[in-house]
């Protein structure tokens, strides 16, 4: 069957039977016309019936080479997939060349993180007052930066979960899994000083480590607001969240030669592939260092 009537039949089906909008039908038409131009330029004798999976793969590669995003390639592939399913059901073609093909994976955005110099500046004692609000905020931020905990893990911490002698933190992560995170002497001293200030400034007998001025456990939202406010003092990142501090912890660990498996355990990741995204971040840093330092870069 001629390719054009076949495509027209499919578009009529979308319009009349599936009630797709004119704009959506036009979008399908454009995708199919683009693929048709591609395979005819590839080989004049090719038709909708004789196209195979290699041709479809070549089309995907060509789109990626021309700078199309994975989401754009996947959308066009979806149009082609729908067309061939329709054509196969109507016996207009003998095989579906798109069957079993996977589109390109969407590239995950690299995690945002603060520079070590920015964190050092923010944690300088001179940047803070002796008020309970400031002591609380600085201790919160230092805890995020030195342990990499999630915001829900931090707000869930009780006093009993922090051992200042062994410098260990017991957190309850996703699916109630518990893990022990070591921390440094500076954080131990900061936590001890915070507790002392809290004892004088805050009433109540909550078991929570981090409490509001009213003496109740801090909520995730309150912690996010506090972190956003203070990260704005040293960073121009669009995202200024507790998760950025988690990213900052992981990136700093890898930049200082911590093993990927160790960072995975500290972060409480189920899979090593989740942790591997931070290696891309450190590699991007490495490329910048190379570009700035190498005389022929």
Buried (B, 14 or more C-beta within 10 A) or exposed (E): BEBEEBBEBBBEBBBEEEEBEEEBBEBBBEBBEBBBEBBEEBEEEBBBBBBEBEBBEEBBEBBBEEEBEBEEBBBBBBBBBBBBBBBBEEEBBEBBBBEEBEBBEEEEEBBBBBBBEBBEBBBEEEEBEEEBEBBBBBBBBBBBBBBBBBBBBBBBBBBEBBEBEEBBBBBBBEEEEEBEBEBEEEBBEBBEEBBEBBEEBBEEEBEBBBBBEEBEBBEBEBBBEBBBEBBEEBBEBEEBBBBBBBBBBBBBBBBEEEEBEEBBBBBBBEEEEEBEBBBEBBEEBEEEEEEEEEEEE
